[in-house]
């Protein structure tokens, strides 16, 4: 077939197309059209171009035609398809975005695309609109109003940032066995027993559990975590009172680090995490003796994520705490095995968040002195 539309590129057009395909930061269709024009300028047959670029002959012919009849930009970009026009005006789209970021009507927990479409019709913004049109408009603005995420929302201010920077500077200090940094926190777990024997895994079929279970109460897990040494210890208790906290602090000072001069303890602001708890559990002389070897560092309110032990507790939950742990004996056995393995591996947390990065990434939390 004779070529009706001959492509002749100027030096500037050729250089532009070569730079376009070299960077590769554009849509695949646009890059294909650029390559079609470059090969067409070499007077290659349409069939050969389509074979080389894994595209169709009509696409090659159409791209060549659009270049000759229009210009380079017309050949590279999508041609607007004929069909129904845009269902939402700019004002309608703006109202849609405002609705999606607001509170849904009474009786609904969150917005849906259909609910938003119905609301636009009810407000007489449009006579009709599809939920797919609403979805595309929301997607264009990266909005998903039906999703919610639980989050620790901090209160900006000097109180928050000084506590945050104190903890971050503590993490940045080199390892000192005489002044160890130990992170402390607790986690509640539920003991659950099977009422029927599970069916074992088979080829093509996972292990199956019955939906009925028997609740055997709860237990509390106190965890100590020394990141720079890759050491952790978990203590199982029936509850998490001030007395339990006080006994944990005595274990830390006299059982785990008896030779240390001072133990820096990072913890959150739970009401039981107070030095006064030791005076409720021990005689004044003993309480004072223990506290003289402890130095408490508290994370800011609503910022428990700054405590590295939170990460280690998540690892414990994911690797060890099966949903069906029937009794305390099984719980202790599983945790002891997990703890021994992690300590043998000296597993730790690769903490990279520093005071310098906090002043950049969390600048909005700092007081404005301008």
Residue pairs with C-beta under 8 A, 6 or more apart in sequence:
1 46
3 43
3 46
3 64
4 65
5 61
5 64
5 65
5 67
5 68
5 69
6 43
6 64
6 68
7 37
7 40
7 41
7 64
7 67
7 68
8 41
9 17
9 37
9 38
9 41
13 72
14 38
14 41
16 72
17 34
17 37
17 38
17 72
18 38
20 26
20 30
20 31
20 34
21 31
21 34
21 35
21 38
24 31
29 78
30 76
30 77
32 53
32 55
32 59
33 63
33 75
33 76
34 76
35 53
36 49
36 53
36 55
36 59
36 60
36 63
36 64
37 63
37 64
37 67
37 72
37 75
37 76
39 48
39 49
39 52
39 53
40 49
40 60
40 63
40 64
40 67
44 52
46 57
46 60
46 61
46 64
47 57
49 55
49 60
50 56
50 57
50 59
50 60
53 60
63 75
64 75
66 74
66 75
66 79
67 74
67 75
87 126
87 128
87 129
87 130
87 133
88 96
88 120
88 125
88 126
88 129
88 133
88 137
91 125
92 120
92 125
92 126
92 129
93 137
95 120
95 123
95 125
96 116
96 120
96 125
96 134
96 137
96 138
97 137
97 138
97 141
97 143
99 111
99 116
99 119
99 120
100 111
100 116
100 138
100 143
100 145
101 143
101 145
104 110
104 111
104 115
104 145
105 115
105 119
108 115
110 145
110 146
110 147
110 148
111 145
111 146
112 131
112 146
113 131
113 132
113 134
113 135
113 138
114 131
114 134
116 131
116 134
116 138
116 145
117 129
117 130
117 131
117 133
117 134
120 126
120 129
120 134
121 127
121 128
121 129
138 144
138 145
152 302
152 303
152 304
152 305
153 302
154 160
154 300
154 301
154 302
154 303
154 365
155 301
155 302
156 364
156 365
156 366
156 367
157 365
157 367
158 367
159 300
160 300
160 301
160 303
160 365
161 300
161 358
161 362
161 365
161 366
161 367
163 298
163 299
163 300
163 303
164 299
164 300
164 303
164 306
164 358
164 362
164 365
165 355
165 358
166 297
167 266
167 297
167 299
167 306
167 307
168 306
168 353
168 354
168 355
168 358
169 355
170 181
170 264
170 266
170 297
171 181
171 227
171 308
171 351
171 354
172 354
172 355
173 181
175 228
175 229
177 260
178 259
178 260
178 261
178 262
179 260
179 261
179 262
179 263
179 264
180 226
180 228
180 229
180 257
180 260
180 263
180 264
181 226
181 227
181 228
181 264
181 266
182 224
182 225
182 226
182 252
182 257
182 263
182 264
182 265
182 266
183 224
183 225
183 226
183 227
183 265
183 266
183 267
183 307
183 308
183 309
183 312
184 222
184 223
184 224
184 225
184 248
184 252
184 265
184 266
184 267
184 273
184 307
184 309
185 222
185 223
185 267
185 268
185 304
185 307
185 309
185 310
185 313
186 220
186 221
186 222
186 223
186 240
186 270
187 220
187 221
187 223
187 313
187 316
187 317
188 218
188 219
188 220
188 221
188 240
189 218
189 219
189 220
189 221
189 321
189 325
189 331
190 215
190 217
190 218
191 215
191 216
191 217
191 218
191 219
191 325
191 326
191 327
191 328
191 331
192 213
192 214
192 215
192 216
192 323
192 324
192 325
192 326
193 213
193 214
193 215
193 216
193 324
193 326
193 327
194 209
194 210
194 213
194 214
194 324
194 326
195 210
195 212
195 213
195 214
196 210
196 212
198 207
198 208
198 209
198 210
199 207
199 208
200 207
201 207
209 324
213 324
216 326
216 327
219 236
219 237
219 238
219 328
219 331
220 236
220 237
220 238
220 239
220 240
220 244
221 234
221 235
221 236
221 237
221 313
221 316
221 335
222 234
222 235
222 237
222 240
222 244
222 245
222 248
223 232
223 233
223 234
223 235
223 309
223 312
223 313
223 316
224 232
224 233
224 234
224 235
224 248
224 252
224 256
224 309
225 231
225 232
225 308
225 309
225 312
226 232
227 308
227 348
227 349
227 351
228 348
229 346
229 348
230 342
230 343
230 345
230 346
230 347
230 348
231 343
231 346
232 309
232 312
232 339
232 342
232 343
233 256
233 339
234 316
234 335
234 339
235 248
235 251
236 328
236 331
236 332
236 335
237 244
240 272
241 272
242 272
242 274
242 276
242 277
242 280
242 281
243 277
243 280
243 281
244 272
245 272
245 273
245 274
245 277
246 277
246 278
246 280
246 281
246 282
246 287
247 281
249 265
249 277
249 278
249 290
249 291
249 294
250 278
250 282
250 290
252 263
252 265
252 294
253 263
253 290
253 293
253 294
254 290
257 263
260 293
261 293
262 293
262 294
262 295
263 293
263 294
263 295
264 295
264 297
265 294
265 295
265 296
265 297
266 297
266 299
266 307
266 308
266 309
267 273
267 296
267 297
267 298
267 299
267 307
268 298
268 299
268 304
268 307
269 298
269 299
269 301
273 296
273 298
275 291
275 294
275 296
278 287
278 290
278 291
279 287
281 287
282 290
299 306
299 307
300 306
304 310
308 349
308 351
311 349
312 349
315 342
315 347
316 335
316 338
319 338
320 334
320 335
320 337
320 338
321 334
322 334
325 331
325 334
359 366
